Structures are given as structure tokens and as C-alpha cells.
């Protein structure tokens, strides 16, 4: 499924909600990004921030599987959605 920017933002927001409910993983995200809990709340409407949430999730296949299973998503959905958000376009080096 191809994602529009709007549908990618919705998926990113869903992943952010899942991440916020993960007591062990949320502090890892906050530490890795330097974001505070207030930044997370403010970033929920920022497509760039939602892209960083998907980037973080995709750092570990186990996290992708957990999030996708919990949200009823295909395992490639975060990657496809990420491509529709700012900074997510595939780079062609040719």
C-alpha cells in the first residue's frame, strides 16, 4: 500500500501512541532523541517528528514486529509510511 503524507502521519501517530504506552521502550526513545515528554506531546502534530518516531522504531526489527502486531499493521508499513514523510524519500545515488 502506498501512503499519502496524511495517511503516513496517521500511522506515525499510531506508532507514537504505541511507543508512549511501552514503559520500557519510551525511555530509550527519549534518551536516543533527547526529547522530553513535553516534546513528544508537541511533536504529535509535526510530520518531521513523526518521521523520527518511525526511524527510531525501524532501528530494531523486534520493535517493528511488536508495534505492527499490536497495531494490526503489515511489517513493512512503517517503512512505506516513512517514505511519505519529510526526509523519507529514497535516495538514488546514480
Secondary structure, 3 states (H helix, E strand, C coil): CCCCHHHHHHHHHHHHHHHHHCCCCHHHHHHHHCCCHHHHHHHCCCHHHHHHHHHHHCCCHHHHHHHHHHHCCCCCHHHHHHHCCCCCCCCCCC
